[in-house]
Amino acid sequence: MMDGDGWRHAGASDAVESRPPLPHQREPEPEPWRPMPPSGSHAHGEAYREPPPAPRDATFFRVVLVAALALLLLAPTAAIAYTTVRSGRPTVMAGQELPGDGGYGVEGPRGPGEPASPAAGRSASPGASHRPAPTTVAGKIRLALESQGAALLAGDEDAFLAVVDPSAAVLREDLARRFGSLRQLQVKLWHPVPEGRPKTEAGGTATVNILVTYCFVVATCDPMALRTTTRWNVSGRSPTLLEFGVAKDLGPRPWEISELRSAVGARVVMSTTTRYASRLPSMLAIAEKAAALTDTFARWGEPPARYVVYLAGPDEWSAWYGIKQEPWVAGFALPLTATVTEIVLNASRVDAKQTLDVLRHEFTHVVTLAGVEKAYDQTWWLVEGIAEYARVKGGGKPFDGLGAVRAYVRGGHWKNEIAMDNPPDGSSTADVSGRYGVAYLSLQRLADRFGEDRLLDFFDYAARQGLALGDAAPKAFGVSWDDVEADCVRTVRGRV
């Protein structure tokens, strides 16, 4: 019987431009959780607040960061191991100059003499602006998108769907589902902006790419973003939608293709399909407990306004985000930007007890790696060790993975190395779990010897700032790296 847990967490690529992280903000008094009504027509009464400005002239590319929790099918039910799924597809977010009126977002092209668009996300009803009506195709499409976004935030489904062409019945059904799911997630910021000029086509149609920035629950979150393509009928007085695609990178997002039900707590928003909606109250309570712990590890900035967690059924598991997973994978963490990471759990693999451990670990990744735009491969042991350290600390019980470490070390697989990189391809589940255990025991030893504050300093220097271990250890601990490593090796061997 295998004993113990472990996670693997892939890193971001080093092909990035520097981008200052956006500040996190939180509402002081969130409403207590209650099930959202099935209808998307319920309007929320929170006034709009201007979000922080978008990054300017900053485009960054990150390899998808995925931490996949794997259930070993041949092991007993309680035995859990973990593996990593890598993806080479980047997620992209771009910023340009803000509109002249100070509105949030990316300004699209305007026709001659057309004014800048108003700030998106305001709760004003469509058509409330007194600016001159646009005369170009680009301006008309931009105005249609703004009106649709205002209708979404106001909870007006009819107005949201009014822009759909009468001939596009399938699109109307699709957007009605998106409207309902986004309202369930309490969307508070929705800003779609055309990128580039529309490409006109024969037959009175035009296509244009758009960038959508959005927030759930609060309008002051670190915005998530996606790019997609839209197609319009521009033969009449006002453009009407013929197609509205899904996210080009890391898509489709769950709310783009699934009818969702959501539960919103003080620190977590949790969403799933109608099939699993009955699980939401109990799982949200568990997630809130996990967040209470991991918020304390948000040493380098405020924790997210809400941790976002999706619970996927079998169909959704193979479709959401376009990430192909092995049948035994039970969950993964996926960064959408440098500061925003979403969590997906496999409903058929994760029970309530496992959920608490999984989310303690994954939420720790969210807060300890926020704003880091670099590869984690060289500090894998620190990235995974700190998440296991938080998980075990939150459980208040002795480490449960000594059996896996014992088998790994006594089996001759360990080379007395603390600073281990990702487990190599083809590693067995037992070896992976052993490596995670070694990482945990090493970080626990550092906390015991030097204190948690100095452990987190060391994590900052080595994992976040990228200092060499030989430089980070004296800076954090006042002793050499050789001293640190030798002491940790003795500790690991002494425990097994």
C-alpha positions as MATLAB code, in Angstrom:
seq = 'MMDGDGWRHAGASDAVESRPPLPHQREPEPEPWRPMPPSGSHAHGEAYREPPPAPRDATFFRVVLVAALALLLLAPTAAIAYTTVRSGRPTVMAGQELPGDGGYGVEGPRGPGEPASPAAGRSASPGASHRPAPTTVAGKIRLALESQGAALLAGDEDAFLAVVDPSAAVLREDLARRFGSLRQLQVKLWHPVPEGRPKTEAGGTATVNILVTYCFVVATCDPMALRTTTRWNVSGRSPTLLEFGVAKDLGPRPWEISELRSAVGARVVMSTTTRYASRLPSMLAIAEKAAALTDTFARWGEPPARYVVYLAGPDEWSAWYGIKQEPWVAGFALPLTATVTEIVLNASRVDAKQTLDVLRHEFTHVVTLAGVEKAYDQTWWLVEGIAEYARVKGGGKPFDGLGAVRAYVRGGHWKNEIAMDNPPDGSSTADVSGRYGVAYLSLQRLADRFGEDRLLDFFDYAARQGLALGDAAPKAFGVSWDDVEADCVRTVRGRV';
ca = [
       0.000    0.000    0.000;
       1.412    3.347   -0.985;
       1.388    6.048    1.654;
       1.483    9.789    1.033;
       0.779   12.589   -1.355;
       2.746   14.645   -3.844;
       2.164   17.293   -6.489;
       3.946   18.284   -9.620;
       3.850   21.812  -10.950;
       5.156   22.771  -14.386;
       6.765   26.144  -14.902;
       6.378   29.199  -17.066;
       8.723   29.716  -19.965;
      11.497   32.261  -19.720;
      10.392   33.918  -22.974;
       8.667   36.824  -21.270;
       8.774   40.579  -21.092;
       8.669   42.219  -17.700;
       5.204   43.265  -16.678;
       4.334   44.914  -13.369;
       1.698   42.912  -11.529;
      -1.652   44.586  -11.065;
      -2.601   45.275   -7.443;
      -5.087   42.992   -5.722;
      -8.037   44.505   -3.925;
     -10.884   42.960   -2.006;
     -14.305   44.022   -0.913;
     -14.371   44.635    2.844;
     -17.608   42.778    3.535;
     -18.601   40.134    0.963;
     -22.104   38.783    1.065;
     -22.548   35.351    2.632;
     -22.923   32.491    0.192;
     -26.302   31.624   -1.164;
     -27.166   29.536   -4.231;
     -27.448   31.689   -7.308;
     -30.852   31.513   -9.022;
     -31.014   29.470  -12.214;
     -32.138   32.479  -14.226;
     -29.481   34.882  -15.408;
     -31.842   37.848  -15.080;
     -31.059   38.667  -11.442;
     -29.181   41.940  -11.207;
     -26.596   42.599   -8.511;
     -26.680   45.912   -6.752;
     -22.980   46.647   -6.364;
     -21.932   49.995   -7.799;
     -19.191   50.036  -10.401;
     -15.714   50.979   -9.247;
     -12.915   51.872  -11.630;
     -10.432   49.007  -11.855;
      -6.682   49.551  -11.928;
      -5.193   50.566  -15.276;
      -4.255   47.893  -17.761;
      -0.546   47.295  -18.385;
       0.799   49.407  -21.210;
       2.605   47.997  -24.208;
       3.157   44.718  -22.368;
       2.697   41.397  -24.091;
       3.897   38.319  -22.275;
       3.979   34.650  -23.156;
       3.941   31.907  -20.577;
       3.999   28.182  -21.010;
       0.920   26.816  -19.299;
       1.582   26.152  -15.650;
      -0.199   22.930  -14.772;
      -0.180   21.055  -11.495;
      -2.009   17.802  -12.045;
      -3.196   15.596   -9.249;
      -3.184   11.958  -10.324;
      -5.085    9.170   -8.663;
      -3.315    5.872   -9.068;
      -5.987    3.552  -10.407;
      -4.363    0.372   -9.134;
      -3.713    1.692   -5.636;
      -6.133    1.623   -2.716;
      -8.717    4.414   -2.644;
      -6.804    6.420   -0.057;
      -3.533    6.311   -1.987;
      -2.914    9.428   -4.060;
       0.015   10.323   -6.262;
       0.615   13.256   -8.551;
       2.034   13.966  -11.973;
       2.564   16.889  -14.329;
       0.978   17.662  -17.659;
       2.846   20.173  -19.755;
       1.508   22.291  -22.562;
       3.427   24.462  -24.966;
       0.484   26.747  -25.682;
       1.042   30.268  -24.344;
      -1.587   32.456  -22.791;
      -1.422   36.018  -24.031;
      -2.528   39.315  -22.580;
      -1.795   42.686  -24.104;
      -2.267   46.291  -23.117;
      -2.231   49.495  -25.125;
      -2.790   53.125  -24.237;
      -5.873   53.769  -22.165;
      -8.786   55.751  -23.592;
      -8.437   59.452  -23.166;
     -11.312   59.634  -20.693;
      -9.550   57.325  -18.267;
     -11.723   54.320  -19.001;
     -10.326   50.881  -18.382;
      -9.136   48.595  -21.140;
      -7.614   48.568  -24.601;
      -8.828   51.167  -27.074;
      -9.693   49.882  -30.514;
      -9.312   51.798  -33.763;
     -11.713   54.686  -34.397;
     -12.958   56.166  -37.596;
     -12.179   59.770  -38.550;
     -13.725   62.139  -36.046;
     -15.043   59.416  -33.747;
     -14.624   60.024  -29.994;
     -12.939   57.640  -27.610;
     -15.193   54.980  -26.166;
     -16.495   55.452  -22.608;
     -15.118   53.421  -19.732;
     -16.297   49.860  -20.015;
     -17.995   48.032  -17.210;
     -20.134   50.941  -16.046;
     -23.590   49.969  -14.965;
     -25.286   52.482  -17.247;
     -27.880   51.017  -19.555;
     -27.151   50.600  -23.266;
     -27.674   53.782  -25.222;
     -27.221   56.068  -22.219;
     -24.206   57.817  -23.749;
     -24.757   61.153  -25.515;
     -21.710   60.880  -27.756;
     -22.228   61.080  -31.530;
     -23.248   57.841  -33.209;
     -20.291   56.170  -34.967;
     -20.342   56.075  -38.740;
     -17.641   53.491  -39.512;
     -17.993   49.724  -39.361;
     -15.279   49.614  -36.671;
     -17.055   52.196  -34.567;
     -20.426   50.516  -34.895;
     -19.012   47.128  -33.866;
     -17.237   48.701  -30.922;
     -20.466   50.345  -29.781;
     -22.391   47.063  -30.169;
     -19.845   45.266  -27.979;
     -20.015   48.009  -25.355;
     -23.812   47.839  -25.275;
     -23.713   44.065  -24.952;
     -21.199   44.290  -22.091;
     -23.326   46.865  -20.255;
     -26.343   44.580  -20.616;
     -24.386   41.660  -19.153;
     -23.367   43.669  -16.094;
     -26.919   44.968  -15.679;
     -28.383   41.460  -15.858;
     -30.477   42.271  -18.949;
     -30.447   39.074  -21.010;
     -32.730   40.432  -23.741;
     -30.442   43.414  -24.320;
     -27.399   41.140  -24.220;
     -28.853   38.966  -26.991;
     -30.275   41.869  -29.006;
     -27.012   42.193  -30.942;
     -27.302   38.616  -32.306;
     -28.361   38.354  -35.934;
     -31.883   36.884  -36.375;
     -30.452   34.153  -38.620;
     -27.958   32.958  -35.943;
     -30.218   30.802  -33.770;
     -27.389   28.545  -32.607;
     -25.285   31.539  -31.565;
     -28.222   32.999  -29.677;
     -28.558   29.786  -27.684;
     -24.802   29.704  -27.056;
     -24.660   33.307  -25.835;
     -27.733   32.807  -23.647;
     -25.866   29.981  -21.921;
     -22.766   32.150  -21.540;
     -24.874   34.956  -20.110;
     -26.325   32.652  -17.475;
     -22.959   31.165  -16.530;
     -21.256   34.551  -16.274;
     -24.084   35.871  -14.099;
     -23.735   32.808  -11.895;
     -20.046   33.681  -11.496;
     -21.118   37.214  -10.530;
     -19.258   38.900  -13.372;
     -18.452   42.465  -12.334;
     -16.126   43.617  -15.109;
     -16.627   42.782  -18.780;
     -14.753   44.812  -21.362;
     -14.649   43.550  -24.969;
     -12.562   45.697  -27.316;
     -11.828   45.196  -31.049;
      -8.183   44.676  -31.928;
      -7.390   46.033  -35.347;
      -9.886   47.065  -37.973;
     -12.659   44.725  -39.104;
     -11.900   42.669  -42.197;
     -14.830   43.060  -44.542;
     -15.939   40.129  -46.648;
     -18.203   39.479  -49.599;
     -21.888   39.362  -48.773;
     -21.871   42.183  -46.246;
     -19.998   40.455  -43.433;
     -16.894   41.359  -41.433;
     -14.619   39.621  -38.954;
     -12.657   41.227  -36.117;
     -10.595   39.896  -33.248;
     -11.506   41.152  -29.800;
      -9.787   41.249  -26.416;
     -12.056   40.669  -23.435;
     -10.968   41.534  -19.899;
     -13.218   40.410  -17.077;
     -13.537   39.962  -13.314;
     -15.780   37.849  -11.124;
     -17.403   38.964   -7.849;
     -15.471   42.249   -7.601;
     -14.690   44.805  -10.280;
     -11.264   45.432   -8.790;
      -9.666   42.030   -9.290;
      -6.575   41.358  -11.345;
      -8.419   41.092  -14.667;
      -8.479   37.869  -16.590;
      -8.243   38.167  -20.345;
      -8.914   36.276  -23.535;
      -8.772   36.852  -27.248;
     -11.319   35.519  -29.683;
     -12.747   36.155  -33.153;
     -16.155   37.589  -33.946;
     -18.037   37.690  -37.249;
     -20.709   40.271  -38.032;
     -23.443   41.061  -40.509;
     -22.648   44.669  -41.451;
     -25.076   45.059  -44.353;
     -27.728   46.843  -42.277;
     -27.789   50.050  -40.259;
     -26.395   48.306  -37.171;
     -23.990   45.335  -37.120;
     -25.321   42.044  -35.770;
     -23.364   39.064  -34.520;
     -23.066   35.944  -36.651;
     -20.273   34.234  -34.699;
     -18.625   34.777  -31.318;
     -15.714   32.393  -30.781;
     -14.142   30.971  -27.649;
     -10.759   31.866  -26.190;
      -7.968   31.265  -28.693;
      -5.473   30.424  -25.936;
      -6.421   28.221  -22.999;
      -9.913   27.878  -24.325;
     -12.655   27.166  -24.176;
     -13.070   28.559  -20.679;
     -15.650   26.699  -18.576;
     -18.258   29.460  -18.797;
     -17.899   29.614  -22.581;
     -19.297   26.133  -23.217;
     -20.998   24.893  -20.046;
     -24.120   25.812  -18.137;
     -22.700   26.599  -14.712;
     -23.972   26.969  -11.181;
     -21.818   28.859   -8.716;
     -21.340   29.408   -5.011;
     -19.503   32.494   -3.792;
     -17.876   32.709   -0.383;
     -15.719   35.253    1.363;
     -12.553   33.966   -0.327;
     -13.546   31.470   -3.001;
     -15.886   31.284   -5.974;
     -16.663   27.697   -6.879;
     -18.496   26.670  -10.023;
     -19.680   23.464  -11.645;
     -22.314   22.078  -13.976;
     -25.914   21.467  -12.960;
     -25.105   17.761  -12.515;
     -22.782   18.463   -9.582;
     -24.397   21.628   -8.218;
     -25.527   19.839   -5.060;
     -21.857   19.511   -4.045;
     -21.251   23.246   -4.039;
     -22.219   24.172   -0.449;
     -20.042   21.526    1.190;
     -17.110   21.980   -1.208;
     -17.226   25.753   -0.830;
     -16.989   25.388    2.936;
     -13.931   23.165    2.472;
     -12.372   25.605    0.016;
     -12.886   28.490    2.442;
     -10.921   26.557    5.074;
      -8.101   26.017    2.597;
      -8.079   29.709    1.654;
      -7.890   30.804    5.297;
      -4.561   28.985    5.520;
      -3.065   29.934    2.172;
      -3.962   33.622    2.541;
      -1.335   33.700    5.295;
       1.317   32.723    2.721;
       0.505   35.704    0.470;
       3.676   37.415    1.617;
       4.482   39.198   -1.652;
       1.158   40.912   -2.269;
      -2.493   40.663   -1.410;
      -4.118   37.278   -2.073;
      -6.563   37.156   -4.986;
      -9.952   38.794   -4.589;
     -11.342   35.278   -4.896;
      -9.704   31.931   -5.583;
     -11.541   30.505   -8.609;
     -12.249   26.762   -8.557;
     -14.141   24.721  -11.156;
     -15.458   21.214  -10.574;
     -15.481   19.302  -13.879;
     -17.591   16.327  -14.815;
     -16.285   13.710  -17.294;
     -17.357   15.642  -20.391;
     -16.069   18.973  -19.121;
     -12.802   17.444  -17.931;
     -11.813   16.655  -21.506;
     -13.030   19.994  -22.889;
     -12.305   22.889  -20.529;
      -9.221   24.981  -21.369;
      -8.207   22.609  -24.173;
      -5.795   20.804  -21.833;
      -5.625   17.072  -22.531;
      -5.440   15.099  -19.312;
      -4.780   11.462  -18.575;
      -7.792    9.524  -17.242;
      -6.279    9.286  -13.751;
      -5.571   13.007  -13.291;
      -7.772   14.470  -10.573;
      -7.031   18.187  -10.672;
      -4.793   20.956  -11.988;
      -3.875   24.603  -11.442;
      -3.765   26.799  -14.526;
      -2.415   30.389  -14.681;
      -4.303   32.640  -17.075;
      -1.964   35.588  -16.453;
       1.114   36.197  -14.333;
      -1.117   36.904  -11.334;
      -4.316   34.926  -11.997;
      -4.477   31.147  -11.599;
      -7.618   29.015  -11.734;
      -8.060   25.558  -10.241;
      -9.932   22.653  -11.865;
     -10.929   19.522   -9.949;
     -12.108   16.265  -11.471;
     -15.509   15.520   -9.923;
     -15.147   11.789  -10.469;
     -11.778   11.604   -8.662;
     -11.851   14.026   -5.734;
     -13.902   13.521   -2.592;
     -14.387   16.010    0.233;
     -11.382   14.889    2.275;
      -9.047   15.029   -0.709;
     -10.422   18.412   -1.742;
      -9.100   20.084    1.402;
      -5.575   18.758    0.892;
      -5.581   19.467   -2.830;
      -6.757   23.054   -2.425;
      -4.351   23.815    0.400;
      -1.555   22.780   -1.912;
      -2.863   24.457   -5.074;
      -3.910   27.704   -3.397;
      -0.376   27.929   -2.013;
       0.927   27.891   -5.576;
      -1.488   30.718   -6.414;
      -0.185   33.058   -3.711;
       3.503   32.128   -3.620;
       4.019   32.292   -7.385;
       1.817   35.295   -8.196;
       3.671   37.807  -10.318;
       6.556   35.451  -11.121;
       7.205   35.323  -14.861;
       9.992   32.779  -15.076;
      10.515   29.058  -15.343;
      10.339   27.108  -12.096;
      12.266   24.069  -13.296;
      15.454   24.979  -11.446;
      13.568   25.439   -8.170;
      11.024   22.630   -8.516;
      11.813   21.321   -5.043;
      11.101   24.727   -3.511;
       7.891   25.341   -5.463;
       6.434   21.952   -4.572;
       8.018   21.776   -1.134;
       6.446   25.044    0.012;
       3.018   23.903   -1.196;
       3.395   20.617    0.687;
       4.670   22.504    3.722;
       1.484   24.599    3.731;
      -0.717   21.556    3.148;
       0.757   19.603    6.059;
       0.781   22.649    8.331;
      -2.882   23.260    7.592;
      -3.777   19.677    8.411;
      -2.249   19.914   11.862;
      -1.150   16.288   11.644;
       2.188   14.540   11.027;
       3.367   14.246    7.439;
       1.539   11.370    5.743;
       4.057   10.583    3.019;
       6.922    8.932    4.883;
       6.138    5.544    3.341;
       6.704    6.899   -0.167;
       9.910    8.658    0.904;
      11.179    5.516    2.593;
      10.611    3.416   -0.537;
      12.221    6.073   -2.729;
      15.333    6.499   -0.576;
      15.867    2.857    0.391;
      15.264    1.799   -3.196;
      18.406    3.656   -4.221;
      16.577    6.233   -6.353;
      17.696    9.245   -4.325;
      21.160   10.703   -4.889;
      21.308   12.756   -1.693;
      20.118   15.812   -3.619;
      17.822   18.395   -2.090;
      17.685   20.790   -5.060;
      15.814   18.444   -7.386;
      14.230   19.440  -10.691;
      11.004   18.092  -12.164;
      10.724   14.304  -12.053;
      11.937   12.985  -15.417;
       9.478   11.669  -17.967;
       8.606    8.072  -17.335;
       9.024    8.296  -13.569;
       6.836    5.906  -11.635;
       4.102    7.214   -9.400;
       5.988    5.876   -6.378;
       9.166    7.740   -7.351;
       7.253   10.962   -7.968;
       5.614   10.730   -4.543;
       9.009   10.047   -2.979;
      10.510   13.125   -4.577;
       7.663   15.273   -3.297;
       8.201   13.861    0.159;
      11.906   14.681    0.078;
      11.057   18.240   -0.970;
       8.605   18.583    1.904;
      10.967   17.160    4.539;
      13.707   19.525    3.373;
      11.540   22.621    3.692;
      10.152   21.496    7.017;
      13.727   21.113    8.260;
      14.557   24.647    7.105;
      11.526   25.989    8.993;
      12.461   24.035   12.111;
      16.074   25.177   12.005;
      15.730   28.798   10.901;
      12.076   29.700   11.402;
       9.289   30.123    8.865;
      10.047   33.771    8.105;
      13.598   32.986    7.019;
      12.363   29.964    5.062;
      10.042   32.265    3.117;
      12.902   34.729    2.603;
      14.914   31.899    1.080;
      11.965   30.923   -1.131;
      11.711   34.528   -2.282;
      15.382   34.831   -3.154;
      15.689   31.482   -4.923;
      12.265   30.682   -6.407;
      10.826   34.138   -7.038;
      13.903   36.292   -7.669;
      16.003   33.559   -9.233;
      19.150   33.874   -7.117;
      21.527   30.923   -7.184;
      21.231   28.690   -4.130;
      24.791   29.526   -3.179;
      23.802   33.202   -2.976;
      20.329   32.763   -1.528;
      21.311   30.586    1.446;
      23.796   33.025    3.084;
      21.416   35.907    2.399;
      18.461   34.190    4.089;
      20.096   31.903    6.644;
      23.584   33.280    7.252;
      25.174   29.906    6.397;
      26.432   28.353    3.168;
      24.306   26.309    0.819;
      26.601   23.318    1.410;
      25.754   23.536    5.105;
      22.011   23.785    4.366;
      21.983   20.877    1.945;
      24.077   18.548    4.131;
      21.805   19.205    7.093;
      18.673   18.498    5.060;
      20.130   15.268    3.672;
      20.879   14.059    7.202;
      17.338   14.942    8.237;
      15.720   13.047    5.370;
      17.804    9.940    5.935;
      17.149   10.149    9.647;
      13.395   10.107    9.093;
      13.340    6.996    6.896;
];
